[in-house]
Amino acid sequence: MEIIMHRYKEMDLEDSTVINGFPSTSLINSIVAGYLINVLNLDQICGLDSDEFPPVSMIYDSKPKFPARIYADEKAKIVVFLSEFTPYPPMARNVANTVLSFAEEAGCSRIISPETQILDEDGFKLFGIGSTDAARNTWNKFILSASPLVSLICGSWSAPTGITTGRGPPNS
């Protein structure tokens, strides 16, 4: 499966953080991505298309959009991938490789993939891991400053998140 990148705008994104907004086990990735795009007023820099993507256009502000897109801001040093569909399992590796390749080409420093873990009805915790020692050290600093943050000791993540996490950041 080939993913075609329709680039609209070039930016200097070196050392930026990439947010993976492709849903996997829930829609939290898309929710976080959409929130960041709106709050930070990010520019759309690329549309993503493939014969394997759903045959749909998303309409925002009376403008048709590809079902997967990339938004960014070079001053804020952030890149956000947004998708309104969940990649089916055979598609996940190509989607993850697209995120990783883009991050590597742009010189981005890390990839964050928001995910959820169902616990019980009494509350929630935000789990995280790091693909490198530096990423784990950064995560551990966050854990000390915020109570719902916990390191995932044992478990699994699937879809694009599992692949990008397993391969680590592009510049490590």
VENPEQUI-V127463 format. One line per field, one symbol per residue. burial: 1 if it has 9 or more other ideal C-beta (glycine too) atoms within 8 Angstrom, else 0. A space follows every 10 residues. Layout:
burial = ???
//
This chain:
burial = 0010110000 1010011111 1111000111 0111011001 0101111111 0010000100 0000111111 1111001111 1110101000 1101111111 0111011100 1011100000 0000101111 1100111111 0110000011 1100001111 1111100111 00
//
